[in-house]
Amino acid sequence: MARVHKHKAERPSLRKRSAVSTTVPAEPMLLSRRIIDSEPQEMSVVRSFAEALSAPELDDSDPSVPGSITQVVIPSSAPELLAEIASTWDLHPVLVDDLFHANQRAKVERYEDVLFVVLKSAVYIDAKEEVEFSEFHLLMKDDVLVIICQGDRFIDGTPIPADTDGVREYFTDERRSWTKDRELLALGPEALIYRLLDTAVDGYFPVLDGLQDDKDGIERQVFSGDTAAAERIYLLTQEVIDVLHNSTHLNRLTQALGNGAAKYAIPDDLRAYLDDVTDHLTRVLAEAGELREALSQILNVNSTLVAQRQNEDMKKISGWAAILFAPTLVGAIYGMNFDDMPELHWAFGYPMALGLMLGLGVVLYIVFRVKKWM
């Protein structure tokens, strides 16, 4: 369905930041779920990290069962929760510092037995013609994966509900319960990281579609002669550059994960899934690069059209200046007050001067019209 794009009268900033939540709930909320034999269990709502680790025991299952995975989700990052995680797992000071600071690039780092991953997802806001990025911190230790949301959206772009029931409903939805990923979940907790990475990367394609629609709208705007097109080109180019930067870091992340696959005994099947994500990222980078190049060409075309319009305006200005100069020249000559001037005392001298002025103006106007200067 075609969308109608309008030029924005206001834009608060040319640079965008990742969407970071500025409101901290009065009482922290965590969600904990066990995955046993590739079967996701019911999601439990708890209030501390210790409860999140022990909550799965409520289903009468042993947390040490081989093949079991514990998934902990923190919808809204809170300093007290991060401090509790750091204390419980005795995290490295550098890692703790990263946890407390958002607005990081996508990356993967390993601190002894803890794997730390930063993901950046993207959502296209059509009304503002902006790309909004959300940041997620993933911590994996043994068979436990902690997902910390730094913004106000989940990794698939869905806004995080403010109430517990809304959050629980989100995770019980069939599309997000992972019940259809039994074969993938059998590959261990690393498979959860892959699934989140795959979801984040797939979210970049709708963003590129939205940017492409904006680019098409700008092309029509440029050829229609809209003077506001240049500003819109610059703003959209900034969006594309942000997508390029974030997808480039994600690509480096997947390469780092692939390089460490052999060292940390990642299953071959999971490596194949990771290669698929890398292929998707390659497409994202290629499309974003082509889009940036297209915007650069549109900007050049717009500059050429503006120069042509300015040239046409200069022709018209020069033509009218010449037309006005002709009677001014005649009037200046006959206004020099010399006694011995031709036709100075002639009765028809004045009408002749006016006729000469008018005649010269008409002749110049006709000449300029023939040359398409007017």
C-alpha positions as CSV (number, residue, x, y, z in Angstrom):
1,M,0.0,0.0,0.0
2,A,1.4,3.3,-1.0
3,R,2.1,5.8,1.7
4,V,1.8,9.6,1.4
5,H,4.9,11.3,2.7
6,K,4.8,14.9,3.9
7,H,7.7,17.2,4.7
8,K,8.2,17.6,8.4
9,A,8.1,21.1,9.6
10,E,10.0,20.4,12.7
11,R,12.7,17.9,13.8
12,P,14.2,18.1,17.2
13,S,17.6,16.7,16.3
14,L,19.6,15.5,13.3
15,R,21.3,12.8,15.5
16,K,19.3,10.0,17.0
17,R,20.1,8.0,20.1
18,S,19.1,4.5,21.0
19,A,15.7,4.4,22.7
20,V,16.6,4.3,26.4
21,S,14.0,4.1,29.0
22,T,14.1,7.0,31.4
23,T,11.4,5.8,33.8
24,V,12.2,3.2,36.4
25,P,9.2,1.3,37.9
26,A,8.7,1.6,41.6
27,E,9.2,-2.2,42.0
28,P,11.5,-4.1,39.7
29,M,10.0,-6.9,37.6
30,L,11.7,-9.9,36.2
31,L,10.4,-12.9,34.2
32,S,11.8,-16.3,34.5
33,R,11.2,-19.4,32.4
34,R,12.7,-22.9,32.2
35,I,13.2,-24.7,28.9
36,I,13.3,-28.4,29.6
37,D,14.0,-30.9,26.8
38,S,13.4,-28.1,24.3
39,E,10.0,-27.4,25.8
40,P,9.5,-23.9,27.1
41,Q,7.7,-23.9,30.5
42,E,5.4,-21.3,32.0
43,M,6.8,-17.8,32.5
44,S,7.1,-16.8,36.2
45,V,7.0,-13.1,37.4
46,V,9.5,-12.4,40.2
47,R,11.0,-9.4,41.9
48,S,14.7,-10.3,42.3
49,F,17.4,-12.1,40.4
50,A,17.7,-14.7,43.2
51,E,14.0,-15.5,42.8
52,A,14.4,-15.6,39.0
53,L,17.1,-18.3,39.3
54,S,15.1,-20.3,41.9
55,A,11.6,-19.7,40.4
56,P,11.9,-22.6,37.9
57,E,12.1,-25.0,40.9
58,L,8.4,-24.3,41.5
59,D,7.5,-26.6,38.7
60,D,9.0,-29.6,40.6
61,S,11.9,-29.9,38.1
62,D,15.5,-30.0,39.0
63,P,17.4,-26.9,37.7
64,S,20.4,-29.2,37.1
65,V,18.6,-31.4,34.6
66,P,20.8,-31.9,31.5
67,G,19.6,-29.9,28.6
68,S,17.5,-27.5,30.7
69,I,17.9,-23.7,30.1
70,T,16.8,-20.9,32.3
71,Q,15.7,-17.7,30.6
72,V,15.5,-14.5,32.6
73,V,14.0,-11.3,31.1
74,I,14.4,-7.9,32.7
75,P,11.9,-5.6,30.8
76,S,13.2,-2.4,32.4
77,S,16.8,-2.1,33.5
78,A,17.2,-1.0,37.1
79,P,20.4,-0.3,39.0
80,E,19.4,-2.5,42.0
81,L,18.8,-5.4,39.7
82,L,22.1,-4.9,37.9
83,A,23.9,-4.7,41.2
84,E,22.3,-7.9,42.3
85,I,23.3,-9.8,39.1
86,A,26.9,-8.5,39.4
87,S,27.0,-9.6,43.0
88,T,25.4,-13.0,42.5
89,W,27.6,-13.9,39.5
90,D,30.7,-12.1,40.7
91,L,31.0,-10.3,37.4
92,H,34.2,-8.6,36.2
93,P,34.4,-4.9,37.0
94,V,34.6,-4.0,33.3
95,L,31.5,-6.0,32.5
96,V,29.7,-4.4,35.4
97,D,30.6,-0.9,34.1
98,D,29.2,-1.9,30.6
99,L,26.0,-3.1,32.2
100,F,25.4,0.2,33.9
101,H,26.0,2.2,30.7
102,A,23.6,2.0,27.7
103,N,24.1,3.5,24.2
104,Q,26.8,1.0,23.3
105,R,27.6,-0.5,19.9
106,A,26.6,-4.1,19.2
107,K,29.4,-6.4,20.4
108,V,30.3,-9.7,22.0
109,E,32.8,-10.2,24.9
110,R,33.7,-13.0,27.2
111,Y,34.7,-12.7,30.8
112,E,35.8,-16.1,32.0
113,D,32.6,-18.1,32.1
114,V,30.3,-15.2,31.3
115,L,29.3,-14.3,27.8
116,F,28.2,-10.7,27.3
117,V,26.4,-9.6,24.1
118,V,25.0,-6.2,23.1
119,L,22.3,-6.2,20.5
120,K,20.7,-3.3,18.7
121,S,17.3,-3.8,17.1
122,A,15.7,-1.2,14.8
123,V,12.1,0.0,14.3
124,Y,11.0,2.4,11.6
125,I,8.7,5.2,12.7
126,D,6.9,6.2,9.5
127,A,5.1,9.3,11.0
128,K,8.5,10.9,11.9
129,E,10.5,9.2,9.1
130,E,13.0,8.1,11.7
131,V,14.7,4.9,12.7
132,E,14.5,4.1,16.4
133,F,17.1,1.8,17.9
134,S,16.7,-0.3,21.0
135,E,19.5,-1.8,23.0
136,F,19.6,-5.2,24.7
137,H,22.3,-6.7,27.0
138,L,22.5,-10.5,27.1
139,L,24.4,-12.3,29.8
140,M,25.0,-16.1,29.6
141,K,26.5,-18.2,32.3
142,D,26.3,-22.0,32.2
143,D,22.7,-22.7,31.2
144,V,21.2,-19.3,32.3
145,L,20.6,-16.5,29.8
146,V,19.7,-13.0,31.2
147,I,18.1,-10.5,28.7
148,I,18.1,-6.9,29.9
149,C,16.0,-4.4,27.9
150,Q,17.6,-1.0,27.9
151,G,14.8,0.7,26.0
152,D,11.0,0.7,25.9
153,R,10.6,-2.0,23.2
154,F,11.2,-5.7,23.0
155,I,13.6,-7.0,20.5
156,D,11.0,-7.5,17.8
157,G,9.9,-3.8,18.1
158,T,6.8,-4.4,20.2
159,P,6.4,-1.7,22.9
160,I,7.0,-3.0,26.4
161,P,3.6,-3.0,28.3
162,A,3.5,-1.1,31.5
163,D,1.6,-3.7,33.4
164,T,2.6,-7.3,34.4
165,D,-0.3,-8.9,32.6
166,G,0.6,-7.2,29.3
167,V,4.2,-8.5,29.6
168,R,3.0,-12.0,30.5
169,E,0.6,-11.9,27.5
170,Y,3.5,-10.9,25.2
171,F,5.6,-13.9,26.1
172,T,2.7,-16.4,26.1
173,D,1.8,-15.4,22.5
174,E,2.4,-18.3,20.1
175,R,4.8,-16.3,18.0
176,R,7.1,-15.7,20.9
177,S,6.7,-18.9,23.1
178,W,9.3,-20.7,21.0
179,T,7.3,-23.9,21.0
180,K,8.0,-24.3,17.3
181,D,11.8,-24.1,17.9
182,R,12.3,-27.4,19.6
183,E,15.0,-28.5,17.3
184,L,16.8,-25.2,17.7
185,L,16.4,-25.1,21.5
186,A,18.0,-28.5,21.8
187,L,21.3,-26.9,20.8
188,G,21.7,-25.2,24.2
189,P,21.5,-21.6,25.6
190,E,23.6,-20.3,22.7
191,A,20.5,-21.1,20.5
192,L,18.5,-18.5,22.5
193,I,21.2,-15.9,21.6
194,Y,20.9,-16.9,18.0
195,R,17.1,-16.6,18.1
196,L,17.4,-13.1,19.5
197,L,20.1,-12.1,17.1
198,D,18.0,-13.4,14.2
199,T,14.9,-11.5,15.4
200,A,16.9,-8.3,15.7
201,V,18.5,-8.7,12.2
202,D,15.1,-9.5,10.6
203,G,13.8,-6.3,12.0
204,Y,16.1,-4.3,9.8
205,F,14.4,-5.3,6.6
206,P,11.1,-3.5,7.3
207,V,13.2,-0.5,8.3
208,L,14.9,-0.6,4.9
209,D,11.5,-0.9,3.2
210,G,10.3,2.3,5.0
211,L,13.5,4.2,4.1
212,Q,13.1,3.0,0.5
213,D,9.5,4.4,0.4
214,D,10.8,7.7,1.8
215,K,13.5,7.7,-0.9
216,D,10.9,7.2,-3.6
217,G,8.8,10.1,-2.1
218,I,11.9,12.3,-2.1
219,E,12.5,11.6,-5.8
220,R,9.0,12.8,-6.6
221,Q,9.5,15.8,-4.4
222,V,12.8,16.7,-6.1
223,F,11.3,16.6,-9.6
224,S,8.3,18.5,-8.5
225,G,10.5,21.5,-7.7
226,D,9.9,21.4,-3.9
227,T,12.6,23.6,-2.3
228,A,12.4,21.6,0.9
229,A,13.7,18.4,-0.7
230,A,17.3,19.0,0.1
231,E,16.7,19.1,3.9
232,R,14.7,15.9,3.7
233,I,17.5,14.2,1.7
234,Y,20.0,15.1,4.4
235,L,17.8,13.9,7.2
236,L,17.0,10.6,5.5
237,T,20.7,10.1,4.7
238,Q,21.4,10.4,8.4
239,E,18.9,7.6,9.1
240,V,20.5,5.4,6.5
241,I,24.0,6.1,8.0
242,D,22.7,5.0,11.4
243,V,21.4,1.8,10.0
244,L,24.7,1.2,8.2
245,H,26.7,1.7,11.4
246,N,24.5,-0.5,13.6
247,S,24.3,-3.3,11.0
248,T,28.0,-3.2,10.5
249,H,28.6,-3.7,14.2
250,L,26.1,-6.5,14.2
251,N,28.0,-8.1,11.3
252,R,31.2,-7.9,13.3
253,L,29.3,-9.5,16.2
254,T,28.2,-12.5,14.2
255,Q,31.8,-12.9,12.8
256,A,33.1,-12.9,16.4
257,L,30.6,-15.5,17.4
258,G,31.6,-17.6,14.4
259,N,35.3,-17.3,15.2
260,G,34.7,-18.5,18.7
261,A,32.5,-21.4,17.6
262,A,35.3,-23.9,17.4
263,K,37.0,-22.7,20.6
264,Y,33.9,-23.0,22.7
265,A,32.5,-26.1,21.1
266,I,29.4,-24.6,19.5
267,P,27.4,-27.3,17.6
268,D,27.7,-27.4,13.9
269,D,24.0,-27.0,13.4
270,L,24.0,-23.8,15.3
271,R,26.9,-22.5,13.2
272,A,24.7,-23.1,10.2
273,Y,22.0,-21.0,11.7
274,L,24.6,-18.3,12.5
275,D,25.8,-18.3,8.9
276,D,22.2,-17.7,7.8
277,V,22.1,-14.6,10.1
278,T,25.4,-13.4,8.5
279,D,23.8,-13.8,5.1
280,H,20.9,-11.6,6.2
281,L,23.2,-9.0,7.5
282,T,25.1,-9.0,4.3
283,R,21.8,-8.2,2.5
284,V,21.0,-5.4,5.0
285,L,24.5,-3.9,4.5
286,A,24.2,-4.1,0.7
287,E,20.7,-2.6,0.6
288,A,21.6,0.2,3.1
289,G,24.7,1.0,1.0
290,E,22.7,1.1,-2.2
291,L,20.2,3.4,-0.5
292,R,22.9,5.7,0.7
293,E,24.4,5.9,-2.8
294,A,20.9,6.5,-4.3
295,L,20.3,9.4,-1.9
296,S,23.7,10.9,-2.8
297,Q,22.7,10.7,-6.5
298,I,19.3,12.3,-5.7
299,L,21.1,15.1,-3.9
300,N,23.3,15.7,-6.9
301,V,20.3,15.7,-9.2
302,N,18.5,18.1,-6.8
303,S,21.5,20.4,-6.8
304,T,21.6,20.4,-10.7
305,L,17.9,21.2,-10.9
306,V,18.3,24.0,-8.4
307,A,21.2,25.4,-10.4
308,Q,19.1,25.2,-13.6
309,R,16.2,27.0,-11.9
310,Q,18.5,29.6,-10.7
311,N,20.0,30.0,-14.2
312,E,16.5,30.5,-15.6
313,D,15.8,33.1,-12.9
314,M,19.0,34.9,-13.8
315,K,18.0,34.9,-17.5
316,K,14.7,36.5,-16.6
317,I,16.3,39.1,-14.3
318,S,18.9,39.9,-16.9
319,G,16.2,40.2,-19.6
320,W,14.1,42.6,-17.6
321,A,17.2,44.6,-16.6
322,A,18.1,45.0,-20.3
323,I,14.5,46.1,-21.1
324,L,14.5,48.7,-18.4
325,F,18.0,49.8,-19.4
326,A,16.9,50.8,-22.9
327,P,14.5,53.6,-21.9
328,T,16.8,54.7,-19.1
329,L,19.6,55.2,-21.7
330,V,17.3,57.3,-24.0
331,G,16.0,59.3,-21.1
332,A,19.6,59.9,-19.8
333,I,20.7,61.2,-23.2
334,Y,17.8,63.6,-23.6
335,G,18.1,64.8,-20.1
336,M,21.7,66.2,-20.4
337,N,20.5,69.8,-20.9
338,F,22.8,70.7,-23.8
339,D,21.6,73.6,-26.0
340,D,22.7,72.0,-29.3
341,M,21.0,68.7,-29.3
342,P,19.1,67.1,-32.3
343,E,15.4,67.5,-32.1
344,L,15.7,69.4,-28.8
345,H,13.2,72.1,-29.9
346,W,11.2,69.9,-32.2
347,A,7.5,69.7,-31.3
348,F,7.4,66.0,-31.7
349,G,10.7,65.4,-29.9
350,Y,9.1,64.3,-26.6
351,P,6.7,61.8,-28.2
352,M,9.6,60.5,-30.3
353,A,11.7,59.9,-27.2
354,L,8.8,58.1,-25.5
355,G,8.2,56.0,-28.6
356,L,11.9,55.2,-28.9
357,M,11.9,54.0,-25.3
358,L,8.8,51.9,-25.7
359,G,10.0,50.5,-29.1
360,L,13.4,49.5,-27.7
361,G,11.6,47.7,-24.8
362,V,9.2,45.9,-27.0
363,V,12.0,44.8,-29.4
364,L,14.1,43.5,-26.5
365,Y,11.1,41.7,-25.0
366,I,10.4,39.9,-28.3
367,V,14.0,38.9,-28.7
368,F,14.2,37.5,-25.2
369,R,10.9,35.6,-25.7
370,V,12.2,34.1,-28.9
371,K,15.4,33.0,-27.0
372,K,13.2,31.7,-24.2
373,W,14.7,34.0,-21.7
374,M,11.3,35.4,-20.6
